């Protein structure tokens, strides 16, 4: 049974404590579904980054994102059965709110081409030509928080 979206919890977690859950989600989404080579998925930034992990009401991890100190949002992944239900939007809102609370002036991410409209709804703008990353077309995007209202991002968090 799918947990209603309002029963989800989004927690800041440490790689050292939640590595297994983070690896499980990213392996399913990036390595198995999208065929990202294993060597490209894991890097030294995982241990020093902030991570967000979404849990159901039964504490099942279903989505994650990696937040770097430079204002970058990356490795955002939602398990297939949870897509289209608002999980990704809640996760993105939490990531934006985190970076804003840190005083980050420009939030950046690398978006797969199919996800551009998703990020544009949150106010992100495309700032590069398409390029290949792990064999998948991406573009760089940024969000300048001063252009948007903080309440936009705190809704539903």
MARTOR-274021 format. One line per 2 residues: number of its first residue (from 1); for each residue z negated, x negated, y negated of C-alpha. Coordinates in steps of 0.25 Angstrom, whole numbers. Each point is the difference from the previous one (the first is absolute). Layout:
// residues N
NUM) Z,X,Y | ...
// end
This chain:
// residues 157
1) 0,0,0 | 4,-5,-14
3) -12,-2,-10 | 2,8,-13
5) 4,-10,-11 | -13,3,-7
7) -8,-5,11 | 6,-14,0
9) -8,-12,-5 | 6,-12,-6
11) -9,-13,0 | 1,-14,-5
13) -2,-9,12 | 0,-14,3
15) 10,-7,10 | -11,-7,7
17) -6,14,4 | 12,9,2
19) 11,-10,4 | 2,8,13
21) 2,13,-7 | 9,-6,-11
23) 8,-8,11 | 2,13,8
25) 6,8,-11 | 9,-11,-6
27) 5,-3,14 | 4,14,3
29) 7,2,-13 | 6,-13,-4
31) 2,-8,13 | 3,12,10
33) 6,10,-9 | 7,-9,-10
35) 2,-12,9 | -6,-10,-10
37) -2,-13,7 | -14,-3,4
39) 1,-13,-8 | 3,7,-13
41) -11,11,1 | -12,-9,0
43) -4,-10,-10 | -11,-8,-6
45) -2,11,-11 | -6,10,10
47) -13,-7,0 | -2,-1,-15
49) 6,13,-4 | -7,13,-2
51) 4,11,10 | 0,15,-1
53) -2,8,13 | 2,15,2
55) -9,7,10 | 1,14,6
57) -13,8,1 | -2,-6,14
59) 1,-14,-6 | 14,-3,6
61) 8,-10,-9 | 13,6,-4
63) 5,-8,-12 | -2,-13,-8
65) 4,-8,-12 | -2,-14,-4
67) -4,-3,-14 | 1,-14,-6
69) -7,-6,-12 | 13,-1,-8
71) 1,15,-1 | 10,2,12
73) -1,11,10 | 6,-3,14
75) 0,2,14 | -1,15,-2
77) 1,7,13 | -2,15,5
79) 0,3,15 | 13,8,3
81) -8,13,3 | -7,0,-13
83) 12,-2,-9 | 5,11,-9
85) -15,6,-1 | -4,-7,-13
87) -7,-12,6 | 9,-10,-6
89) -2,6,-14 | -15,0,1
91) 0,-14,5 | 9,-5,-11
93) -8,7,-10 | -13,-7,5
95) 8,-13,-1 | 4,2,-14
97) -14,5,-4 | -5,-13,6
99) 9,-9,-8 | -2,7,-13
101) -15,-1,2 | 2,-15,2
103) 7,0,-14 | 14,-4,6
105) 10,2,-11 | 12,2,9
107) 0,5,15 | 11,-5,9
109) 6,3,13 | 12,-3,9
111) 6,14,4 | 9,3,12
113) 12,7,-6 | -3,13,7
115) -14,0,-7 | 5,-2,-14
117) -2,15,-4 | -14,0,6
119) -4,-11,-9 | 8,6,-12
121) -9,12,1 | -12,-8,-3
123) 7,-7,-12 | 5,-12,6
125) 14,-6,-5 | 10,-8,7
127) 1,-14,-6 | 9,-7,9
129) 13,1,8 | -1,3,15
131) -3,-12,9 | -3,-2,15
133) -14,-2,4 | -3,-1,15
135) 14,6,2 | -3,12,-8
137) 6,3,-14 | -11,0,-11
139) -1,0,-15 | -12,-5,-9
141) -7,11,-8 | -11,0,-10
143) -9,10,-7 | -6,-3,-14
145) -13,8,1 | -1,2,-15
147) 12,9,0 | -7,10,10
149) -13,7,0 | -11,-5,8
151) -3,14,4 | 14,1,7
153) -5,-11,10 | -14,5,2
155) 4,14,4 | -3,2,15
157) -7,-13,2
// end
